[in-house]
């Protein structure tokens, strides 16, 4: 959930100084956009995956510090919960065999990490929400040792002024509970896809990412269980939206915007998103450094804009704008945060290929699809897909309401293929990875559907015992790297 922080207490003066610095950073960012100082040549892509840790009984293993010590690989880092870690895969260019490099790196790194983790009594699981999590696992005592996480939790609860309320109604079951920390958010483990783009193209890629988010959720759903109950097919969405909500009920009624949100409009510039973040959201971590960003820029350097970046990191858009610096040159990325982790590396790479190909085709289309639909329709698609998964029907321009599987098979797979060809991806890789998406739609089986069916087969067992057994089977099949639609 972002960079480390040292400062643990803030005065009113700290907050005033920080607010002024964030606005100064925003002004400098606007000037950098006008002066076109960003890296726009040969764009990179990125991939991050959050993982769960379980013990031999398939219950959460609160051992991420020990696991990271055992793995001893800088690509693996801590996450919010003691039962989480994250892998950051080195960035790749798609035309240089990037998808193949991601896949081989992931398989090698995860196999090695699993071997090291098992030596300290833990195992890695790629899943959106670990089905065996219980209420006793998501208290403040389970926050990772990194001081940033406890500080962030305290700041969110302070702004809210009361405990967090988690209420999710599923098709047949529901969850209603409270929390005195943001630890329930740690239950949400995701795959994050990054695509670098120029300032001129950023709005098109972000808008396109918003449009495709519903389809990504529907076909890639992988988190149907929370605290032992079957809820939404992608329960990460309502859980994440509620577990970091700084608003009291009164502020919600007044229309104050949530910090986890889909957005409210199509954009014309990346500046729109950063400016909205500054205008609508007060800083959670008002940490200020001594850099004068204007002086650095006018001196020929690249300002870090650290306050703007830190603030941006505490507004959890499902498609987030990223400002970053590589080898002294600034660049922009869309961070697509929609997908759950897993089930396998093969499924993950199929999801990545589908996103990268589809978003390029839609972003560079002569008649953008978002110009043909309202933003509210895209948001409704998003939550419908999260609730119903692969059985969802969504609105699509020129088609109307359509089953998402039919939309993918008839229109979006060909569009994704066209986009991947434009990226320069090998034809065999395109056919293999998009073939997984095709078969998922034809069989109607993604991670969530498989999990629900696996638990239903154990319906005579105690629910938690059935979930433990299912997670054990899931782990075994995950290591085969056979796509989830083949598991039955």
N, C-alpha and C positions, 0 to 999 in steps of 0.2 A: 504493500500500500504506500510506496513512495520512499523518499530518502530518509536517512537517519536524522534525528534532531537532538540537540543537547539541552537547550533551555527548557525548563519545566514549569516556570511560573512567569506570569505576565502582568505588568502594571497597566493602568489606563494610558500612561504615556507611551508604553510599548505599542499598544494597539493604535494610538493616534499616529505614531511615527510609521508604523507598518502600513497603515492605510494610505498615507501620503506616498510612501515608496512604491506601493503596488500601482498607484495611479501614474507615478512617474515612469515606471516600467512599461505601462500600457501606452503612454505617449511615445516612448522610444520604440516600442514594437511597431506602432503605426508608422513611424518614420522609416523604420527598416523595411516595411512593406512597400512604402512609396519609392524607396531607393533601390529596391530589388537586389538585396544583398544575400539572398538565400541560395543554397545549393539546389540546383534544378536539373543537373545532368545525371543520367543513368540512375534512376531512383532505386532505393533499397526497399526491402520488406523485412518485417520482423515477426517473431513468434515467442510468446511466453505461455507457460502452462502452470497452473496451480495444482498441487497434488495433496491428497489426503494420506495420512499415516494410520495404519491399523495394526493391532497386535495379532497373535496367533489365533485368537478367538474371533477376529474380524470386528472387534470393538475399537473405538478411537485410541490411538497410542499417543500420549502426551509427551513426545520425546523428540521434538524437532531439533533441539540443540544438540542432543547426542547423535542424531542421524546426520546432521550437517557436519559435525566433527568427524564422523566416520566416513562420509562421502568425500570430504576435503576437496571439493571441486567448486571454484568460484562461480560457475554457471548456476549452482544451486544456492538459493538464499532463503532467509526466513520469511514467514508470513504472519498474519495476525494471530492465528490460533496455534497453540502448541502441537496440534495435530495436522498442521499445514507446512508445506515447503513449496518453493516455486523454482522452476527451471527457466532461465533466460537463454534461448538458443541464439548463437551468433547471427547477425543480420545477413541476408542473402539477396542477390539479384536473380530474378526469376529466369532471365535469359541465359544465365550462367549455370543452369542446373540447380537453381535454388530450392525447388520443391524436393528434388532427390536428396540434396544436401541436408535439408531439414529432417527428412525422414530417416536417413542413415544416422545422423547425429543424435536424434531423439532416441532411436532404438538402442544405440550403443550406450548413450549416457544413462538412460533409464534402467537398462539391464545391469550396468555397473553399479548404479545407485541402489537398486534393489538388493544386490548381493551384499553391499556394505551395510545397508539398513537392517537386513535380516540378522546380521551379526550382533546388533544391539536390540533385537526383539521387535523390530518394526517392519512393515511392508508398505509399498507404495500402491495407491489406487488412484486411477484417473476417473473421476466421476464428479458430476455437478454438485451434488450434496451427498455426503456419506450417509447411507440409509440407516446405519446403526447408531448415529448420534442420538443421545438422549439429553434431557434437560440438565442433568448433572454434569454434562460435558461442556456446556456453553455458558459458564459463569465467569466472573472476572478472574478467578484463579487460573483459568486456562489461557489467558493472554500471554503471548510470547514475551521473552525477557527484554527485547528491544524497547527502550523507554518510549519511543515514538508511539507505539500502539496504545499503551496505557494513557499517555497524554492525549492522544486523539480521542479515545473513548471518553475521558473526563471532559474534554472540551465540548463534544457533542452533547453529552448528558447535561452539562452546565447550560448550554444554549437552550436545550429543550426544557429544562426546569423540572423534569419528572422522568420516571422510568420509561423505557421504550415499550411500546405495545405491539406485539406480533399477533395479528389476526388474519388467518388465511382460510377461506372456504374452498374446499375441493369439491369434486363431483359427489362423493359419498361421505367424506370425512372432513374434519376441520381442526385447526390448531388455534388456540387462544392462550397466550402467555405473556408475561412481562419479563424485562431484563434490566438489570442495573448497569449494564455495559453494552458495548457494540459487538460483543463476542458472537452473537448469532450471525453476524455478517461473515464470520470466518467459515461458516458452513457453506458459503457460496464459492466454489472453486471453478475457475473459468479458464478458457483458452482466449488469449488476446492476440489479435492479428494486427500488424502495423503495415501501413502503406505510405511511403514517402511521396510527396507531390509538391509541385511548385505553388507559390501563392495564387497564381492565376487559375490553377486547376483545383485548388483546395475545396472551394465551395461545391463544385460538381461532384467530387469524390465523397465529400461528407454527405451531401444530399442523397447521392446514390446509396451510400452505406445505410442511411436511415430507411430508405425504401426497402432494401433487401433484408433488413434485420428481422422482420417477421418471418420471412421464408427460412432464414438461417435457424431461428428458434424452432420452427415447426419440424423441420427435417432433422435437426441435430439435438432435439430435447433429450436430456439425460439426468433429470433430477426430480423424480415423481414423489419422493418420500422426504418428510421432515418430522423429526421427533417421533418416528414410528408410524406416521399416518400418511396415507396416500392423498396427495393434494393436487396441484397443477402438474401438467407434464413437464413444465420448466419452472419449478417452484422457486428457483433462484431469483426470478424476476420480482415477485411480490416480497420475498424475504429480504433481498438487498434493498428494495425501496423503503421498507419499514425499519430495517435494522440500523440505518444511518440517518434517520429522519430527525432533524433538529427542531421540527415544528411541534408545538402543542396543538391540541384539537382546535383551539380558538384561532391560531394562525393559519391552520389548514382552511378553516371556514372563511377566513379573510382573503384566501387566494394566494398566500405566500408560497413561493415556488419551493419544491423539494430539492435536496442536494443530489439525490439520485433521480434522474429524470430523462425522459425521451427528448425533451425540448418542446418548442411551441411554434416554430416557423422554419420554413426553408431559408437558407442563408445566401448571401451574395459575396461574402468574404470571410476568411478565417477570423478577421478582426471582430466580426459580429459575435462569435462565441466567446472570445476572451473578454470583450467588452460587457457582454451579458453576465459573465461570471463575476466581474468586478462590481457591476451595478446591482445585481440581485442578491449576492451572498456575502455575508460578513466573514472575515478570515477566522479560521479555526486555530491556526498555528501562526500567530503574529511574530515571526522570527525575521529580523532585519539585519542585513550585512552592511558593510561600509562602501560597497561599490557604488560609484556614480555612473549609471548606465549611459547617460548622455555624453559624459566626458570620455568614457571608453569608446563609444561609437565614433565620436568626432576625432578621436586619436587614432582611428584606423583599426581598432580592435573589435571584438565581438562581445557584447555585454551578456552576462549570464542570465539576467532577468530572473534571479533566483526567487524573489518574492512573488512574482507573477506565476512562475512555474509551480511553486509550493502551493499557492492558492488554487491554481488550476487543478492540482492533484487532489484537492479536497472537495471538488465538485464532480460527482461520478456520473457523467453522461454515458449513455450506452455506446455512443460513438464520440470519443473525446479528441479535442485538438491537442497536438503535442508540439511544443517548441523545444528544440534540442540543438546541441552543438557537437559536431564530429570533426576532429582534426582542425579545430579552429574556425570551422565554417558552420553557420546556423542552417537548420533545415526544418521543414514542417512535415508532420505525419498525421494521418488519421489513425487513431487507435480504436479498433473494433472490439468491444468488450462483451459481445452478445452471447457467445457460445459457452456452453458448459465444457468442462474438461472431459476427455475420453469419447467413447469407451476404449479404443485402441489407438495406436499410432496411425494405423491405416485409416481409421475413421477420421482422425484429426487432420490428416493430410488431405483427405477427400473434402472435408469441410473447408480447409484453407484454399484448396484449388478452386472450389466452387465460388468462394467469396472473391478471391483475387480476379478470377476471370469475369464474373458477373459484374463486379463493381466497375471494372474498366470499361466494359461494353456500355453499361448504362451511363457512366460519367461522360463518355466521349460520344454519346449518341447525338445526332443532329436535332432530335426533338426529345428533350429530357423527359423521362417518365414522371418526374416530380412536378413538371409543369402541367400534367394532366390529372393530378389528384390533389386533394386537399391534404394539408399536414395532419389534420385530425384523423383522416382516413388511414394514413400511415401509422399513426399511434394506436388506433383501434386495431389494426391488423396485428401490431406488435403484441398487445395484451391478449388478443384472441389466440394467437399462435402459442403464446406461453401457456395459456390455460389448456388448450386442446392438443397441442403437439402435432403429430403427423396427420391427425384426423381433422385439422383445422381447415376452414374455408376463409379466404381472404378476398379483399377487393383488389382488382388490377385493372388499370385503364384499358379500354377497348374490349374487356372481357366481362367485367362486372364481378359478382361473387363467384368464386371458383374454388374447388378443392385444391389445397396447396400442392398435393402430389401431381394433379393434372397440370397445374401451372408449370411446375418444375419440369415435368417430362416433355410437355409440348413446346414451351417457350424458353425456359430459363437455362436448361442444360445446353441447348444450342447457343444461347447468348454467352454463357460461361466459356464454352469451347472457343468461340470467336475471340473473346477477351484473352484467354490463355495463349492463343496463337499470336495475338498482337504483342503479348509480353515476350514471346519467343520461347515458350515452353515446348519441350519435346513432345511429338505427337503420341508416342506410346505412353508417356506419363499422363497426358491429358485423357486418353481413352481409359486407362486403368483407374484413375482417381474419380473421374466423372462417372465411370461405370459403377462405382460404389454408391454414389448418390442416386443413380438410376435404379439400381437394385433395391436400395432402401425404400424408394417410393413405390416400386412395383410390389414389394412384399409387405409394405406398411409397418416395417420393423425398424425402429431406432433404439437407442439405449433405454429410454423410458418405457417403451412398449415391452421390450424384453424383460426389464426388471419387474414390471407389474405382472406379466404372465408367469415369471418364475416364482413370484411370491404366491400367486393364486394357485399354483400347483402344490403349494405347501399350506393350503388354507386350513388344514386341520391342526397345524402346529401353532404354538404361541407366536404372536406377530413378531416379537423381537428375535425369537429363535429362527423363524422363517427368514427374517432379514439377514441374520448372521450367515445362515446357510447360503442364501442368495449371493451375498457379498463374496463368500468363499468361492462359489462357482464363477462369479464375475471376474475375480482376480485370476483364476486359472485360465479362463478364456481370454482375458486381456493380454496375457503373456504369449498366447499363440499368434497374436496380431492378425487373426482372421476377423474381417469386418463383422459388426454386430448383427447385420441382417442374416448372416450365415449360422448364427449360434443355435438356432432351433432346427 
